[in-house]
Amino acid sequence: MLLWLVPLAVVILAILAYWELVVAEGVHLGPGVVAYLYDLVARRYNNIKQFDPSYEAWFLSEPLACVLHDIPMPLVLDVATGTGRLPITLLAQGGFRGRVIALDSSRQMLAEAAHVTFGAPDRLALIWQSANRLPFDDDTFDAVACLEALEFMPDTGQALSEIVRVLRPGGVTLLTNRVGPWAKFLHGHTQSRTAFEAMLAMLGLERIQTQTWQVEYDLVWARKPGSGRNGSAKLLAHILRCPQCKGPMTHGEDSFTCGTCGRAYPVAPDGVVEMMRQQTKNQFRQER
């Protein structure tokens, strides 16, 4: 008598699955699912997004390069870089003479970034690592960016805290805040414009400026209080730290090794530093 409920249940489950896996991009299912979904679409991602180079330059790289113009060799961190959206447009700016370190939790997205940015290894480093534990010292970067990603992180507050921690005094952040019509359905992962600005202020940032960018996102600029210029564009070996114990790293032929705990993080043939590979092995051993 209740057989009609079966197809109804299937339809409901299909709708929920579509919502969680496609619209919400797995955010309520954990960071592992989010990274896996991005791995699945990595090869098609750039074709899907169809980024306009002139649009990217106008809104992202030109203003960022302008902010950093008085720093001789600025060092920039791009958190959740995906396929290298920001590094590509920033390194193309003739007035930008610094280096970019780009980080993401999706290995396949980084593989695409390595392919697209091939030829700039002296100015770009790619790291496979979570944003909730940035493997760098405090006060390291002249600028830190995080675009279209904060709402997909397990803890937005923790990710923002890490961004502020590694930003040097006087440094600038370039962030996005999800504000479109679907934002309210990403429960616990999005904030209103006012709430997002308040969160940044609570973390100690100042000169917070929000500008409308897309239907789904605002662009938000802010500075860390203080002064002083870095401008050294240090090599990765000089600033990379072990995400487990925060010890200094030694760069070998095909890996970075922690001088404190001895963990080794391999450098893949495509140049990506695979810090999450070592962590995954460690976690597996602990679980066993």
Backbone hydrogen bonds in HBPLUS format (Angstrom, degrees):
<---DONOR---> <-ACCEPTOR-->    atom                        ^
c    i                          cat <-CA-CA->   ^        H-A-AA   ^      H-
h    n   atom  resd res      DA  || num        DHA   H-A  angle D-A-AA Bond
n    s   type  num  typ     dist DA aas  dist angle  dist       angle   num
A0005-LEU N   A0002-LEU O   2.97 MM   3  5.60 158.0  2.01 115.5 122.5     1
A0006-VAL N   A0003-LEU O   3.07 MM   3  5.61 150.3  2.16 112.2 119.7     2
A0009-ALA N   A0005-LEU O   2.79 MM   4  5.97 154.4  1.85 149.0 155.8     3
A0010-VAL N   A0006-VAL O   2.96 MM   4  6.25 153.8  2.03 151.7 159.3     4
A0011-VAL N   A0007-PRO O   2.95 MM   4  6.15 157.5  2.00 145.8 151.2     5
A0012-ILE N   A0008-LEU O   2.94 MM   4  6.21 161.2  1.98 150.0 155.2     6
A0013-LEU N   A0009-ALA O   2.87 MM   4  6.07 161.2  1.91 148.6 153.8     7
A0014-ALA N   A0010-VAL O   2.87 MM   4  6.05 151.3  1.95 145.0 153.4     8
A0015-ILE N   A0011-VAL O   2.94 MM   4  6.20 154.6  2.01 149.0 155.4     9
A0016-LEU N   A0012-ILE O   2.92 MM   4  6.20 161.8  1.95 150.3 155.4    10
A0017-ALA N   A0013-LEU O   2.82 MM   4  5.98 157.4  1.87 146.0 152.7    11
A0018-TYR N   A0014-ALA O   2.90 MM   4  6.07 158.9  1.94 145.1 150.9    12
A0019-TRP N   A0015-ILE O   2.88 MM   4  6.11 158.7  1.93 148.1 154.4    13
A0020-GLU N   A0016-LEU O   2.88 MM   4  6.10 171.6  1.89 155.4 157.0    14
A0021-LEU N   A0017-ALA O   2.85 MM   4  5.79 163.0  1.88 151.4 156.7    15
A0022-VAL N   A0018-TYR O   2.85 MM   4  5.27 150.7  1.93 135.4 143.3    16
A0023-VAL N   A0018-TYR O   3.26 MM   5  6.76 155.1  2.33 147.7 155.1    17
A0024-ALA N   A0019-TRP O   2.69 MM   5  5.91 169.2  1.70 174.7 178.7    18
A0026-GLY N   A0020-GLU O   2.56 MM   6  5.26 156.2  1.61 166.7 165.8    19
A0027-VAL N   A0024-ALA O   3.12 MM   3  5.79 166.5  2.14 121.5 125.6    20
A0029-LEU N   A0026-GLY O   2.91 MM   3  5.19 156.2  1.97 113.5 121.4    21
A0034-VAL N   A0030-GLY O   3.25 MM   4  6.59 160.7  2.29 149.9 155.5    22
A0035-ALA N   A0031-PRO O   2.97 MM   4  6.15 168.4  1.98 152.2 154.5    23
A0036-TYR N   A0032-GLY O   3.00 MM   4  6.13 154.8  2.07 140.4 147.9    24
A0037-LEU N   A0033-VAL O   2.90 MM   4  6.14 159.9  1.94 155.1 159.5    25
A0038-TYR N   A0034-VAL O   3.11 MM   4  6.40 156.1  2.17 149.2 155.5    26
A0039-ASP N   A0035-ALA O   2.87 MM   4  6.13 147.6  1.97 145.2 155.2    27
A0040-LEU N   A0036-TYR O   3.02 MM   4  6.33 147.8  2.12 146.0 154.0    28
A0041-VAL N   A0037-LEU O   3.34 MM   4  6.68 144.8  2.47 141.0 148.7    29
A0042-ALA N   A0038-TYR O   3.00 MM   4  5.77 112.3  2.48 143.1 158.0    30
A0042-ALA N   A0039-ASP O   3.45 MM   3  5.20 158.7  2.50  96.8 102.9    31
A0044-ARG N   A0041-VAL O   2.96 MM   3  5.37 135.3  2.16 111.5 124.4    32
A0045-TYR N   A0041-VAL O   2.83 MM   4  5.63 116.6  2.24 152.2 170.0    33
A0045-TYR N   A0042-ALA O   3.28 MM   3  5.03 151.0  2.37  95.7 104.2    34
A0048-ILE N   A0044-ARG O   2.89 MM   4  6.11 148.5  1.99 153.8 164.1    35
A0049-LYS N   A0045-TYR O   2.91 MM   4  6.15 165.3  1.94 158.4 161.5    36
A0050-GLN N   A0046-ASN O   2.85 MM   4  5.76 157.0  1.91 143.2 150.2    37
A0055-TYR N   A0052-ASP O   3.01 MM   3  5.18 117.5  2.42 103.8 119.4    38
A0056-GLU N   A0052-ASP O   2.85 MM   4  6.11 161.0  1.89 162.4 168.8    39
A0057-ALA N   A0053-PRO O   2.95 MM   4  6.11 155.7  2.01 143.8 150.3    40
A0058-TRP N   A0054-SER O   2.97 MM   4  6.06 160.3  2.01 143.1 148.6    41
A0059-PHE N   A0055-TYR O   3.10 MM   4  6.23 165.9  2.12 152.6 155.0    42
A0060-LEU N   A0056-GLU O   2.87 MM   4  5.48 146.9  1.98 139.3 148.9    43
A0061-SER N   A0056-GLU O   3.32 MM   5  6.75 148.3  2.43 137.1 144.6    44
A0062-GLU N   A0057-ALA O   2.87 MM   5  5.38 159.6  1.91 143.7 148.3    45
A0064-LEU N   A0060-LEU O   3.14 MM   4  6.15 155.0  2.20 147.2 154.9    46
A0065-ALA N   A0061-SER O   2.82 MM   4  5.83 162.7  1.85 148.7 153.9    47
A0066-CYS N   A0062-GLU O   2.96 MM   4  6.08 147.8  2.07 143.7 153.0    48
A0067-VAL N   A0063-PRO O   2.98 MM   4  6.21 153.6  2.06 143.5 149.5    49
A0068-LEU N   A0064-LEU O   3.12 MM   4  6.35 145.4  2.24 143.4 152.6    50
A0069-HIS N   A0066-CYS O   3.25 MM   3  5.01 166.4  2.27 102.6 106.0    51
A0071-ILE N   A0068-LEU O   3.04 MM   3  5.55 165.0  2.06 122.1 125.3    52
A0099-ARG N   A0074-PRO O   3.01 MM  25  6.55 145.6  2.13 158.9 169.5    53
A0142-ASP N   A0075-LEU O   2.91 MM  67  5.43 143.3  2.05 146.6 158.5    54
A0076-VAL N   A0099-ARG O   2.98 MM  23  6.30 166.1  2.00 156.6 161.2    55
A0101-ILE N   A0076-VAL O   2.81 MM  25  6.24 158.5  1.86 161.1 168.5    56
A0077-LEU N   A0143-ALA O   2.97 MM  66  6.38 159.1  2.02 150.0 156.1    57
A0145-ALA N   A0077-LEU O   2.84 MM  68  6.28 161.3  1.87 162.9 169.3    58
A0078-ASP N   A0101-ILE O   2.84 MM  23  6.24 160.7  1.88 153.9 159.1    59
A0103-LEU N   A0078-ASP O   2.95 MM  25  6.23 165.4  1.97 168.4 166.5    60
A0079-VAL N   A0145-ALA O   2.81 MM  66  6.01 164.2  1.84 164.9 160.3    61
A0080-ALA N   A0103-LEU O   2.75 MM  23  5.55 118.2  2.13 132.9 151.6    62
A0081-THR N   A0103-LEU O   2.92 MM  22  5.71 157.4  1.97 141.5 147.4    63
A0084-GLY N   A0081-THR O   3.08 MM   3  5.13 148.2  2.18 113.7 122.9    64
A0088-ILE N   A0084-GLY O   3.02 MM   4  5.95 161.8  2.05 153.8 158.4    65
A0089-THR N   A0085-ARG O   3.46 MM   4  6.72 167.7  2.48 146.8 149.0    66
A0090-LEU N   A0086-LEU O   2.85 MM   4  5.91 160.6  1.89 162.8 169.4    67
A0091-LEU N   A0087-PRO O   2.90 MM   4  5.75 166.9  1.91 146.5 150.6    68
A0093-GLN N   A0090-LEU O   3.04 MM   3  5.39 160.0  2.08 109.7 116.1    69
A0096-PHE N   A0093-GLN O   3.10 MM   3  5.47 163.7  2.13 112.8 118.0    70
A0100-VAL N   A0123-ARG O   2.85 MM  23  6.19 164.8  1.87 157.6 160.1    71
A0125-ALA N   A0100-VAL O   3.04 MM  25  6.57 148.8  2.14 149.8 159.4    72
A0102-ALA N   A0125-ALA O   2.80 MM  23  6.14 167.4  1.82 172.2 174.6    73
A0127-ILE N   A0102-ALA O   2.84 MM  25  6.23 152.7  1.91 157.3 165.1    74
A0104-ASP N   A0127-ILE O   3.09 MM  23  6.60 151.9  2.17 163.5 172.0    75
A0129-GLN N   A0104-ASP O   2.89 MM  25  5.64 141.8  2.04 131.0 139.3    76
A0110-LEU N   A0106-SER O   3.25 MM   4  6.53 153.8  2.32 144.0 150.7    77
A0111-ALA N   A0107-ARG O   2.97 MM   4  6.29 140.8  2.13 140.5 152.1    78
A0112-GLU N   A0108-GLN O   3.12 MM   4  6.43 150.0  2.21 143.0 149.3    79
A0113-ALA N   A0109-MET O   2.95 MM   4  6.28 152.6  2.03 142.7 151.0    80
A0114-ALA N   A0110-LEU O   2.79 MM   4  6.02 156.7  1.84 149.6 155.2    81
A0115-HIS N   A0111-ALA O   3.07 MM   4  6.29 149.1  2.17 138.4 146.5    82
A0116-VAL N   A0112-GLU O   2.91 MM   4  6.16 163.2  1.94 155.0 158.8    83
A0117-THR N   A0113-ALA O   2.92 MM   4  5.95 157.8  1.97 151.1 156.9    84
A0120-ALA N   A0117-THR O   3.27 MM   3  6.23 139.2  2.45 151.2 153.0    85
A0123-ARG N   A0120-ALA O   3.12 MM   3  5.54 156.7  2.18 111.5 118.6    86
A0124-LEU N   A0120-ALA O   3.04 MM   4  6.01 122.3  2.38 149.1 165.2    87
A0273-VAL N   A0126-LEU O   2.93 MM 147  6.31 169.2  1.94 154.4 153.6    88
A0128-TRP N   A0273-VAL O   2.84 MM 145  6.01 172.5  1.85 157.4 159.4    89
A0276-MET N   A0128-TRP O   3.05 MM 148  5.90 136.2  2.24 146.8 153.6    90
A0136-PHE N   A0134-LEU O   2.90 MM   2  5.72 140.1  2.06 100.7  91.7    91
A0241-ARG N   A0135-PRO O   2.79 MM 106  4.82 151.7  1.87 132.8 131.8    92
A0139-ASP N   A0165-ARG O   2.92 MM  26  6.34 157.1  1.97 150.8 148.6    93
A0140-THR N   A0166-VAL O   2.72 MM  26  5.21 141.4  1.86 120.0 130.2    94
A0141-PHE N   A0166-VAL O   2.90 MM  25  6.21 166.2  1.92 159.2 163.4    95
A0168-ARG N   A0141-PHE O   2.89 MM  27  5.47 178.5  1.89 149.7 149.3    96
A0172-VAL N   A0142-ASP O   3.13 MM  30  6.58 153.4  2.20 145.7 145.1    97
A0144-VAL N   A0172-VAL O   3.05 MM  28  6.62 148.9  2.15 150.9 160.4    98
A0174-LEU N   A0144-VAL O   3.03 MM  30  6.43 151.9  2.11 143.7 149.2    99
A0146-CYS N   A0174-LEU O   2.96 MM  28  6.46 150.0  2.05 160.2 162.9   100
A0152-PHE N   A0149-ALA O   2.88 MM   3  5.45 158.4  1.92 121.8 129.0   101
A0153-MET N   A0150-LEU O   3.25 MM   3  5.45 167.3  2.27 111.0 113.1   102
A0159-ALA N   A0155-ASP O   3.02 MM   4  6.31 162.3  2.05 155.8 160.8   103
A0160-LEU N   A0156-THR O   2.93 MM   4  6.17 160.7  1.97 152.7 157.8   104
A0161-SER N   A0157-GLY O   2.92 MM   4  6.09 151.6  2.01 142.6 151.0   105
A0162-GLU N   A0158-GLN O   3.00 MM   4  6.25 152.8  2.07 148.0 154.5   106
A0163-ILE N   A0159-ALA O   3.02 MM   4  6.30 153.7  2.09 145.4 152.8   107
A0164-VAL N   A0160-LEU O   2.96 MM   4  6.22 161.8  1.99 153.1 156.9   108
A0165-ARG N   A0161-SER O   2.90 MM   4  6.04 151.7  1.98 142.2 150.9   109
A0166-VAL N   A0162-GLU O   3.12 MM   4  6.36 160.3  2.16 153.2 155.0   110
A0167-LEU N   A0164-VAL O   3.29 MM   3  5.15 143.8  2.43  95.8 106.1   111
A0171-GLY N   A0168-ARG O   2.83 MM   3  5.19 155.0  1.90 137.5 139.1   112
A0170-GLY N   A0224-LYS O   2.74 MM  54  5.10 149.0  1.84 129.7 140.3   113
A0224-LYS N   A0171-GLY O   2.96 MM  53  5.55 156.6  2.01 155.5 161.3   114
A0173-THR N   A0222-ALA O   2.80 MM  49  5.31 162.6  1.83 155.4 158.7   115
A0222-ALA N   A0173-THR O   3.25 MM  49  5.31 148.0  2.36 139.0 141.4   116
A0175-LEU N   A0220-VAL O   2.89 MM  45  5.08 175.6  1.89 153.5 155.0   117
A0220-VAL N   A0175-LEU O   2.76 MM  45  5.08 167.9  1.78 150.3 150.3   118
A0177-ASN N   A0218-ASP O   3.06 MM  41  5.21 150.7  2.15 134.6 142.2   119
A0218-ASP N   A0177-ASN O   2.96 MM  41  5.21 153.1  2.04 142.1 150.5   120
A0179-VAL N   A0216-GLU O   2.82 MM  37  5.42 155.2  1.88 132.3 140.1   121
A0180-GLY N   A0216-GLU O   3.29 MM  36  3.81 139.0  2.47 111.8 104.1   122
A0183-ALA N   A0180-GLY O   3.06 MM   3  5.37 156.1  2.12 112.4 120.0   123
A0185-PHE N   A0182-TRP O   3.02 MM   3  5.56 151.1  2.10 114.8 123.5   124
A0186-LEU N   A0183-ALA O   3.05 MM   3  5.52 160.8  2.09 114.3 120.3   125
A0189-HIS N   A0186-LEU O   2.97 MM   3  5.63 156.1  2.03 146.9 147.2   126
A0196-PHE N   A0192-SER O   2.85 MM   4  6.00 158.7  1.89 155.5 161.1   127
A0197-GLU N   A0193-ARG O   3.04 MM   4  6.24 165.7  2.06 151.8 155.3   128
A0198-ALA N   A0194-THR O   2.98 MM   4  6.16 152.0  2.06 143.8 152.2   129
A0199-MET N   A0195-ALA O   2.91 MM   4  6.14 146.9  2.02 142.7 151.4   130
A0200-LEU N   A0196-PHE O   3.05 MM   4  6.39 156.6  2.11 150.5 155.9   131
A0201-ALA N   A0197-GLU O   2.99 MM   4  6.23 154.7  2.05 145.4 152.7   132
A0202-MET N   A0198-ALA O   2.91 MM   4  6.14 152.4  1.99 145.6 153.0   133
A0203-LEU N   A0199-MET O   3.17 MM   4  6.44 135.9  2.38 137.5 148.5   134
A0203-LEU N   A0200-LEU O   3.15 MM   3  5.11 129.5  2.42  93.1 106.5   135
A0205-LEU N   A0200-LEU O   3.10 MM   5  5.61 155.3  2.16 155.3 147.6   136
A0204-GLY N   A0201-ALA O   2.93 MM   3  5.10 158.2  1.98 107.1 113.2   137
A0206-GLU N   A0223-ARG O   2.78 MM  17  5.31 163.9  1.81 155.6 161.2   138
A0223-ARG N   A0206-GLU O   2.85 MM  17  5.31 172.3  1.86 157.4 158.9   139
A0209-GLN N   A0221-TRP O   2.81 MM  12  5.14 161.6  1.84 150.3 155.3   140
A0221-TRP N   A0209-GLN O   2.83 MM  12  5.14 162.8  1.86 154.5 156.5   141
A0211-GLN N   A0219-LEU O   2.86 MM   8  5.32 164.8  1.88 160.4 165.4   142
A0219-LEU N   A0211-GLN O   2.89 MM   8  5.32 167.7  1.91 166.5 167.0   143
A0213-TRP N   A0217-TYR O   3.36 MM   4  5.89 147.1  2.47 145.4 145.8   144
A0214-GLN N   A0217-TYR O   2.95 MM   3  4.98 172.9  1.95 145.8 148.1   145
A0238-HIS N   A0235-LEU O   2.96 MM   3  5.52 146.3  2.08 114.1 123.7   146
A0239-ILE N   A0236-LEU O   3.10 MM   3  5.45 143.2  2.25 108.3 118.1   147
A0240-LEU N   A0236-LEU O   2.90 MM   4  5.69 148.1  2.00 167.4 170.1   148
A0242-CYS N   A0247-GLY O   2.90 MM   5  5.16 165.0  1.92 149.6 154.6   149
A0246-LYS N   A0242-CYS O   2.66 MM   4  4.45 137.9  1.83 133.8 142.6   150
A0259-GLY N   A0248-PRO O   2.86 MM  11  5.75 172.0  1.87 168.2 169.7   151
A0250-THR N   A0257-THR O   2.79 MM   7  5.17 155.4  1.85 142.4 150.2   152
A0257-THR N   A0250-THR O   2.88 MM   7  5.17 163.4  1.91 145.9 149.1   153
A0252-GLY N   A0255-SER O   2.75 MM   3  5.26 162.0  1.78 167.1 172.1   154
A0267-VAL N   A0254-ASP O   2.89 MM  13  5.19 163.0  1.91 129.9 126.3   155
A0256-PHE N   A0265-TYR O   2.82 MM   9  5.11 158.9  1.86 143.0 148.3   156
A0265-TYR N   A0256-PHE O   2.70 MM   9  5.11 166.7  1.72 153.7 158.5   157
A0258-CYS N   A0263-ARG O   2.82 MM   5  5.36 164.9  1.84 157.3 161.4   158
A0262-GLY N   A0258-CYS O   3.09 MM   4  4.83 133.2  2.32 117.7 128.7   159
A0274-GLU N   A0266-PRO O   2.83 MM   8  5.54 162.5  1.86 172.3 177.9   160
A0268-ALA N   A0272-VAL O   2.93 MM   4  5.38 160.8  1.97 157.4 152.0   161
A0271-GLY N   A0268-ALA O   2.83 MM   3  5.27 161.7  1.86 120.5 124.8   162
A0275-MET N   A0273-VAL O   3.16 MM   2  5.94 130.6  2.42 103.9  90.5   163
A0279-GLN N   A0275-MET O   3.30 MM   4  6.56 161.0  2.34 142.7 148.2   164
A0280-THR N   A0276-MET O   2.85 MM   4  5.90 154.0  1.92 142.2 148.8   165
A0281-LYS N   A0277-ARG O   3.13 MM   4  6.38 155.6  2.19 143.8 149.7   166
A0282-ASN N   A0278-GLN O   2.99 MM   4  6.27 159.7  2.03 149.5 155.1   167
A0283-GLN N   A0279-GLN O   2.87 MM   4  6.09 161.3  1.90 153.3 157.9   168
A0284-PHE N   A0280-THR O   2.93 MM   4  6.10 151.9  2.01 144.5 152.3   169
A0285-ARG N   A0281-LYS O   3.00 MM   4  6.29 158.9  2.05 150.4 155.3   170
A0286-GLN N   A0282-ASN O   3.02 MM   4  6.30 154.8  2.08 146.1 153.2   171
A0287-GLU N   A0283-GLN O   2.90 MM   4  6.15 153.7  1.97 147.0 154.0   172
A0288-ARG N   A0284-PHE O   3.04 MM   4  6.28 147.0  2.15 145.8 154.3   173
